[in-house]
Structure formats: C-alpha cells, structure tokens
C-alpha cells in the first residue's frame, strides 16, 4: 500500500472553500480577501515541503510573514506564520510533527523580531528577510533542538546548511521580483486585484505539479527502503552513521538522482533558477506578467528540445543520453 504523503481530497476541498471566501470578501471587505489569498499561496507552498526533507525551504511563508509583520505588526506576522504551519500539517501526515512545531515556533519568534530586524538594518527589506531567516528561523530552531531534542541538532544543522543557499536565492528573487508590488498592496489598503488573484492561482497549480512529481519519487524510494529492510536484519546505527546515511545517494528522491521521468522538470527548474540569478545580477525586476510569459516560453523551448532529441537520436537512445 502506497504511503499517503498528502491528503489531497481535504486539501483541495479546503482550497475551494478558501477561494469562495476570497470571492465573497472581495465584494465585502478586501483586506480579508487579500490575507486569504496569501494564506492559500503559503499553504500550497508548504505542500512540497511536507513530502520530502530536501524540499523544506520551498515555502514562501517567511517572505509573507516579514511583510505582514512590517505592515500590520510583529505579533500578527508571527501568529500568521504559526497558524499556517500548524494548519498545513493536517494535510501532510508523514511530516515529523516535532519539526512542524519547532519550525512554527521559530517563525512565530521571527515574526515578533521582524520590526527589530528592519530597524537595525536601516529599513533594508532584503537584509531584514536575511536576518529573519538566519536568526528568527534557523537559530531559534537549533535552540529548540538544543533544549528539547539535542540528539537531532547535528542532523538539523546539516539540513540547514543545505537549505541556506535555497533560502538565499529564493528570498532574493522574491524580494527583487515581487517586493515593490507587495508593498503597494499593503500601502493601498490591501485591496485585491486580478493580477494578484491570477498569480496566486498560477503558483498554486505550480506547487501542485511539483508536489505530484516529488511525491511519486518519494513513494518509489519508500517502497525500495521497505523492501531492503524486509531482506536485511535490523542493526542499531551510531549517531554519525544515521547522519551520513541520510545523505546516501541511493536514498535521494528520484527528482534529484536523474530519472528521465523528471528530466523536463529538472531542466526547467535549473534554467529558471539561472534566469532568476541573471535578473538579480543585472538588477532587473520583471513584472508579474513577464514572469508568466517567460515560464510559458521556457516550457515550450524545453519541449522542443526534448522533441528534437527524440527526432535525432530516437526515443530510447535519447532517454539514455540526456546529459
């Protein structure tokens, strides 16, 4: 029986209900509609993070927590982050509950400290998010490890080291590409516009597709691990063996290890990341519709590339020589 990584039916039902509430409050009181839209996006950004340990930094909760903390108040930013973390856990039954609680608490403390970070950085939004990530998220998380689960501190520190580059590039891109737009939304009374609505909906679909790919890969890995455990006797590992075995290439998700099934997705993610880095380097801030257009063009270009490889090499040969 396959492991249930995500409770899809309750998640989709909840999303539909939240969208209905967005449309209702769009006509009655737009600030609530805006918060609901942000909540939908943050909830779905948590979905791939609940499937695998290697996708924990894919969520955008930190980005929106900082904005809410700066525009509404640190307490409200912390409450928002804590609520989204704990609520989303209902849809991801396999996620370590200790991790959920510790990360939710870390985000809450980070939200409280955000106005202070903003002050000491001289009002620099990007530096504020960096401070939030390093001190408000990672440092508080490791402190909880030290107090409550000291046996996990080495493993968690290793995972944080892996996550820091992801958090750096994602936060830099988000602030550069969407910081001014989000600031305008808060400054104009948190009014909903069609651009925000379509962007959130597009990103929800993106997170859905990404999660389905990762989920299938993780199910294959779990099935393989169960089979190996059934054949081999169980030995108690030393702490350092547990740590290093976690990074064993044989147990990495199929998304990372090179399955042709995910070639298009990996090529898309790598190319998009390079484009984002180029935008940041040249200090170019694309509009939301430009981002959607680039994604569309990139999708077409990748499919053409794969089609040409089939045409020139043959399908079986192409699958074996994608590098």
C-alpha positions in Angstrom: 0.0 0.0 0.0 1.4 3.4 -1.0 2.3 5.9 1.7 -0.1 8.9 1.9 2.2 11.9 1.7 -0.5 14.4 1.1 -4.2 14.3 1.9 -5.2 15.6 -1.5 -9.0 15.5 -1.2 -9.2 17.5 2.1 -6.6 19.9 0.8 -8.4 20.6 -2.5 -11.7 20.9 -0.7 -10.2 23.4 1.8 -8.7 25.4 -1.1 -12.0 25.6 -2.9 -13.7 26.9 0.3 -11.0 29.5 0.8 -11.3 30.6 -2.8 -15.1 31.0 -2.3 -14.4 33.1 0.8 -11.9 35.2 -1.2 -14.6 36.0 -3.8 -17.1 36.8 -1.1 -14.8 39.1 0.9 -13.6 40.7 -2.4 -17.0 42.3 -2.6 -17.4 42.9 1.2 -14.0 43.6 2.8 -11.0 43.3 0.6 -8.2 43.2 3.2 -9.6 39.8 4.4 -9.7 38.6 0.8 -6.1 39.6 0.4 -5.0 37.7 3.6 -7.0 34.7 2.4 -5.2 34.7 -1.0 -1.8 35.0 0.7 -2.8 32.1 3.1 -3.8 29.9 0.1 -0.4 30.6 -1.5 1.5 29.9 1.7 -0.5 26.8 2.4 0.3 25.3 -1.0 4.0 26.3 -0.8 4.1 24.1 2.3 2.8 21.1 0.3 6.1 20.1 -1.4 7.9 20.8 1.8 5.8 18.2 3.6 6.7 15.4 1.2 10.5 15.3 1.5 13.2 16.6 3.8 15.0 18.0 0.8 12.2 20.5 -0.1 11.7 22.1 3.3 12.9 25.6 2.1 10.4 25.7 -0.8 7.7 27.5 1.2 7.2 31.3 0.9 5.8 31.7 4.4 8.9 33.7 5.6 8.5 36.2 2.7 4.9 37.0 3.6 5.5 36.8 7.3 8.0 39.6 7.0 5.6 41.8 5.0 2.7 41.2 7.5 5.0 41.9 10.4 6.2 45.2 9.0 2.8 46.4 7.8 0.4 45.0 10.4 2.6 44.2 13.4 5.2 41.7 14.5 2.7 39.8 16.6 0.3 39.4 13.7 3.1 38.3 11.5 4.2 35.6 14.0 0.6 34.4 14.5 0.0 34.2 10.7 3.2 32.1 10.2 2.4 29.8 13.2 -1.2 29.3 12.1 -0.2 28.4 8.5 2.4 25.9 9.7 0.2 24.1 12.1 -2.9 24.1 9.9 -0.9 22.8 6.9 0.4 19.9 8.9 -3.2 18.4 8.8 -2.7 17.7 5.1 0.8 16.2 5.4 0.5 13.3 7.7 4.1 11.9 7.2 5.9 15.1 8.2 7.7 14.9 11.5 5.4 16.6 14.0 8.3 17.7 16.1 9.7 19.6 13.1 6.3 21.2 12.4 6.1 22.5 16.0 9.7 23.7 16.2 9.6 25.5 12.8 6.2 27.1 13.6 7.6 28.4 16.9 10.7 29.6 15.1 8.6 31.5 12.6 6.5 33.0 15.4 9.6 34.3 17.1 10.9 35.5 13.8 7.7 37.4 13.1 8.0 39.1 16.5 11.6 40.1 15.9 11.0 41.4 12.3 10.3 45.0 13.2 13.6 45.0 15.2 15.5 43.5 12.2 14.0 46.1 10.0 15.3 48.9 12.3 18.8 47.6 12.8 19.2 47.1 9.0 18.3 50.7 8.3 15.0 49.8 6.7 16.5 47.4 4.2 13.9 44.8 3.3 16.2 42.3 1.7 18.6 42.4 4.8 15.5 42.1 7.0 14.5 38.8 5.4 18.1 37.5 5.6 18.1 38.3 9.3 14.7 36.7 9.7 15.9 33.5 8.0 19.2 33.2 9.9 18.3 34.4 13.4 14.5 34.3 13.5 14.2 30.9 11.8 17.4 28.8 11.9 18.9 30.0 15.2 15.6 29.7 17.1 15.0 26.2 15.6 18.5 25.0 16.6 18.0 26.5 20.1 14.8 24.4 20.4 16.9 21.3 19.3 19.5 22.1 22.0 16.8 22.3 24.7 14.3 19.7 23.7 15.9 17.3 21.2 19.7 17.5 21.5 20.2 14.2 19.6 18.8 15.8 16.4 20.9 19.0 16.5 23.7 17.7 14.2 21.3 16.3 11.6 19.2 19.5 11.7 22.3 21.7 11.4 23.4 19.7 8.3 19.9 20.1 6.7 20.0 23.9 7.5 23.4 24.2 5.8 21.9 22.6 2.7 18.8 24.9 2.9 20.7 28.2 3.3 21.6 28.6 -0.4 18.0 27.7 -1.4 16.6 30.2 1.1 19.1 32.9 -0.1 18.3 32.6 -3.8 14.6 32.2 -3.3 14.2 35.2 -0.9 16.5 37.4 -3.0 14.4 36.6 -6.1 11.1 37.1 -4.3 12.1 40.5 -2.9 13.6 41.6 -6.2 10.7 40.5 -8.3 7.7 41.0 -6.0 8.8 43.2 -3.1 7.6 46.5 -4.6 4.3 45.0 -5.8 3.5 43.6 -2.4 4.5 46.8 -0.7 2.0 48.7 -2.9 -0.7 46.2 -2.0 -0.2 46.8 1.7 0.1 50.6 1.3 -3.1 50.9 -0.7 -5.3 49.2 2.0 -4.6 45.5 1.0 -7.0 45.7 -2.0 -7.3 42.6 -4.2 -6.6 43.0 -7.9 -7.0 40.5 -10.7 -3.2 40.3 -11.2 -2.7 39.1 -7.6 -5.6 36.6 -7.9 -4.2 35.1 -11.2 -0.6 35.0 -9.9 -1.7 33.1 -6.7 -3.8 30.7 -8.7 -0.9 30.1 -11.2 1.5 29.4 -8.3 -0.9 27.0 -6.6 -1.0 25.0 -9.8 2.8 25.1 -10.0 3.1 23.8 -6.4 0.6 21.1 -7.2 2.6 19.8 -10.2 5.9 20.0 -8.4 4.5 18.1 -5.4 3.0 15.3 -7.6 6.4 14.7 -9.2 8.2 14.7 -5.8 5.5 12.5 -4.2 5.8 9.8 -6.9 9.6 9.8 -6.5 9.4 9.5 -2.7 6.9 6.7 -2.9 9.3 4.7 -5.1 12.1 5.4 -2.6 10.0 4.3 0.4 8.9 1.1 -1.4 12.6 0.3 -2.1 13.6 1.0 1.5 10.8 -1.2 2.9 11.9 -4.0 0.6 15.5 -3.7 1.6 14.5 -3.7 5.3 12.5 -6.9 4.8 15.5 -8.6 3.3 18.2 -7.4 5.8 18.4 -7.7 9.6 18.0 -4.5 11.5 21.1 -3.0 13.1 21.2 -0.1 15.5 23.3 2.7 13.9 25.6 5.1 15.7 24.5 8.8 15.5 27.2 9.7 13.0 26.1 6.7 10.8 22.5 7.9 10.9 23.6 11.4 9.8 25.7 10.2 6.9 23.2 7.6 5.7 20.6 10.3 5.4 22.7 11.8 2.6 23.2 8.4 0.9 22.7 8.9 -2.9 20.7 5.7 -3.0 18.0 7.2 -0.9 17.7 10.6 -2.6 14.4 11.4 -4.3 14.1 10.4 -7.9 13.7 14.1 -8.8 17.4 14.6 -7.8 19.0 11.3 -8.9 18.4 11.6 -12.6 15.3 9.7 -13.7 14.3 10.6 -17.2 10.8 10.9 -16.0 11.7 14.2 -14.3 14.2 15.5 -16.9 11.9 18.2 -18.3 11.1 19.4 -14.8 14.7 19.5 -13.7 15.8 21.3 -16.9 13.0 23.8 -16.3 14.0 24.4 -12.7 17.7 24.8 -13.4 17.1 27.1 -16.3 14.6 29.2 -14.4 17.0 29.5 -11.5 19.8 30.7 -13.8 17.4 33.3 -15.3 16.4 34.4 -11.8 20.1 34.8 -10.8 20.8 36.8 -14.0 17.8 39.1 -13.2 19.2 39.7 -9.7 22.8 40.2 -11.0 21.6 42.8 -13.6 19.2 44.4 -11.1 16.3 43.8 -13.4 12.9 43.4 -11.8 10.4 41.6 -14.1 6.7 42.4 -13.9 4.3 39.5 -12.9 3.1 39.1 -16.5 6.7 39.0 -17.8 7.4 36.1 -15.3 4.4 34.2 -16.6 5.4 34.9 -20.2 8.9 33.6 -19.6 7.7 30.5 -17.9 5.4 29.8 -20.9 8.2 30.4 -23.4 10.6 28.3 -21.3 8.1 25.4 -21.2 7.7 25.5 -25.0 11.5 25.6 -25.6 12.2 22.6 -23.3 9.6 20.5 -25.0 11.0 21.4 -28.4 14.5 20.4 -27.1 13.2 17.0 -26.0 11.3 16.5 -29.2 14.5 17.3 -31.3 16.5 14.8 -29.2 13.8 12.2 -29.9 14.0 13.1 -33.6 17.8 13.0 -33.9 18.6 10.1 -31.6 15.5 8.1 -31.3 13.4 7.9 -28.2 15.2 5.1 -26.4 18.6 6.4 -27.2 17.6 9.9 -26.1 16.4 8.7 -22.8 19.8 7.1 -22.1 21.9 10.1 -23.3 20.1 13.1 -21.9 23.3 14.6 -20.4 
